[in-house]
Every structure is written in structure tokens, then in C-alpha cells.
Amino acid sequence: MGVNPTRRQIVAGAAGLLAVGGTATTTTAARAAPKDFLWGTAISAHQSEGNNTASDSWLLETITPTAFKDPSGDGCDSYDRYEEDLDIAASLGLNCYRFGIEWARIEPVEGMFSEAVLDHYVRVLEACHARKLLPIVTYNHFTVPLWFAMRGGFEVADGADLFARFCARATEKLGPLIGMASTFNEANIVLLRKVLPRFASDAAAENARAMIAAAARRTNSPRFSAMLFGDPEKISRVMLDAHIKGQAAIKAGPGNFPVGVTLSMQEIQGVGPNNRATQAEETMYGGWIEAARQSDFVGVQTYSRLRIGDKGLLPPDGSVPLTDMGYENYPHAIGACLRYAAEHIGRPIYLTETGIGTTDDAVRVKFINDTVAEVAKCIADGIDVKGYLYWSLLDNFEWTSGYAKQFGLVAVDRKTFKRTLKPSARTLAAHARANRL
Ligand code: BGC
């Protein structure tokens, strides 16, 4: 969530701090998590690495007009500081690390693959293993190379083959070191936009259209298409094909690890007679439930609930506090979506993302404890939840909302890039270290 440009409310050292201990209070009696349960955090390449200059997003963030509040710029400088990030994750007692490899860096020009950049990701993967963090790799997290956007992105059919070629080339070098992988992050993100029109502001939608038109003019590419802003139907069709082909390319190896897809899953609640909840669900997931059934696992990514009446999405009803993103702070949605995934997909489930945008870290502490309680209830009910990854390790580039929206367990100074742990980092650490839900 938090990337839809058309919504009005778009929509000290780690070890030292940890010595103080954490607060892992849950609302239910804590119980042991399954032995191999994965505890981690998630982050994406573009949102943390910085200076992803060959990507479509870099152009969109810096063009006039733009839908982005800030350019991503230096990000968290994680391209250079990945060891520091991994040290923090390891110091929190986590056992996995979900991050992205950036297609725009690996293939900055069509057909030209950078061995040096792939070597960089080899080093990141080795650094994960050295810290006993299972590397969970996202092959695509919204951004694509600029050249790919210029030729029509995922709105043109052969975009699927180009994505699959990238997957094959990256796997050739990285495969032996990967622990788990997903082709796309929130593969259905573009469909979510179709469910949210009630929050659309005409001005924001117009601004996004004008931004894409400006990018098309600047690059002399009439078919310019960026995943978050393009035609949902066309993009979804090509991405489904890209997922199937990309998944096959990754599974061809080298390496032997589970390959899945992560989905944006929000709890859909029908309100009143003739509500359109079922239609909203069908729209939001498109063919992705079926696609996930053919994958090794599904990553559930839940941020809130959507209340659907007879005319579509209803605004928040005031009964629940809002996050800084403008949607409801509603952890119940996490359990609901894990159950939905179990019922409709039936593959092993990882909660690959959930988190909260707030400057009040006490709210985040409670959100983490509530999340753990939701996961615990699901597992007690026999649902095969195999891991929980908090979004995000660091305060990072929150897409169109820029840097003001903070999801991190760790604050990042925007000038020095110094990382400072927040109390919520200790909360997650306390659960992870005890392996208790
Ligand atoms: C996305 C992240 C984003 C987060 C918070 C998820 O939908 O995968 O990229 O930062 O939500 O909005």
C-alpha cells in the first residue's frame, strides 16, 4: 500500500540497545513458534539502495510535474552500507532478510548485463549467510529499467520475455546463494488501484497522468509505462505471463530454493446489503490467486482493511485510529488475510510484509505485538504460517509519499545515514530471540 498516486491520502549501535531487552507482550499467552519459523524484516532495492539512476522511477521522481513528494536520491545508502544493515538485522536475533535485486542496475541497457553489479549482489548474499540470515530475494519490487519503461514496460506482451531473461541471467550468478525468492513484490498492486477509486482525487490522478506524459515526451517514447501508474488490465495480464516465465527461469537454477510470489492482501469487509465485497476481491486479486497456487509459497502483505459498500470502497468509519498513511491501523486484517490465503491458495504462507507508518514508535511496538498475536492465533488454528517479516528495517523512501512517512524499526539520518534503533526494534528482537508468538 502507500504507492497509489490517485488516493487523496496517499494513502546508537544495535548491540548496545539490545542489551536493554525488549517488550514482547502479546494479548494472548505466548507460545513457542514452530522450530524453523522465519523472523525477519523486508526492504526493497529502490527504496533503500539510493541513486538508482537507470530506473524508470528515478526519471519520474525528478521530472516536472511529478507525483512524488521527494526524489529517492541517496535512499539509505544501503548499496554501500548493506553490511551495517545486515549487522543490525543479525543483532536483533532475526534469521532471514528479505531484500531486492535491482533490474535497472543489473541490466541498465537492454541486453547489457553488469557482472560487477551481479558480483555486488553475490557479496550481499554471502554477507547474509555469514550472519546466518536466510536471504529472501525479490526479483522485482515495482521499479524497472528506464529502457524497459520506454518500450512500454509491462503493457507490451514481450515485456514478459525480457523479465524472464533478466531472471535467468540473475539466477545464473546468484542462484546458488539464494534462500528463497519471489518474482514480483505485490504482483497485484496495479489491480488494487481499481478498488480504491473512492479515495481518488482528480487532481492527483491528473498529476500522475501528466507525469507519465512528460516522461514519454522527455524520452521520446509514446508507449512509456511504469508499473504503478499504467493500465491495470494490460499490466496485470503481461505480469502474470512474466511471473510464470520468470518463475520457470529461476527454478531452472542453478540453486534449489522455493520460488513464489507476494501479493498485496487487504482484508475486504462487506458493509450493508448488496455490498460489492466479492467483486472487490475478484478485482483486487485478478488471476493472482490461481498463479500463487502454482508457486512454492505465497507471501502475504497486509497493511489494513477495506470496507466495501454497495457502491464500492467506503471511507474509514472513525471507529479505528488511522496510521500516518491515512488508512486504518487495523492488525486484525493480518489474521484475516493469512486465513484467506490458507483457504484460497493453500500453499505455504509467509507474512512477507506488514508494518505501520507512524512517527510514534509506541504505536509501532503495539502493532508488532498485535501482529504476533494474529500470527499466533492462525498457527493455533492449524494455518501453515512459516514466517513474519516486518516492513521495514529502515525508515526509507516511501514512494510517492517520500521520506516523511516512517515504517522503520531503525531511523536513518538523511545526511550522515547514521542508523539509530527505535524501541520497536527491540520488541521484534524479543519475539525473535525467544522464538515465541
Ligand atoms: C510495499 C512497500 C511499501 C509498503 C508501505 C508495500 O505495499 O511493498 O514498497 O513501502 O507497502 O507502504
Residues whose N, C-alpha, C, O or C-beta is under 5 A from the ligand:
A	BS01	BGC	M1 G2 E398
